[in-house]
Amino acid sequence: MPSLFDQINLRDITVRNRIGLSPMSLYSGVDGEVSTFDLVHYGARAIGGAGLIFT
């Protein structure tokens, strides 16, 4: 059985682990634009170890 921390291949993309972050709707950007908050939030999750981030 694969571990949560094992990499996984999705077609031609290798994801470093099986931890995924789903999109957030609480902090929608004005006119659909990405805000500084979004960049900091998703960037921190990517650095922290989320293998796949859905936006």
QUIBELTA-V643781 format. One line per field, one symbol per residue. ss: DSSP state (~ for helix, > for strand, _ for the rest). phi: phi as a letter, one per 20 degrees, with the letter a starting at -180 (. if undefined). burial: # if it has 16 or more other ideal C-beta (glycine too) atoms within 10 Angstrom, else .. Layout:
# QUIBELTA-V643781
ss=???
phi=???
burial=???
This chain:
# QUIBELTA-V643781
ss=_______>>>__>>>____>>________~~~___~~~~~~~~~~~~~___>>__
phi=.fegeffcddldddefbdecdefddfdffflmefefggffffffffffpffbcec
burial=....................#....................#.......###...
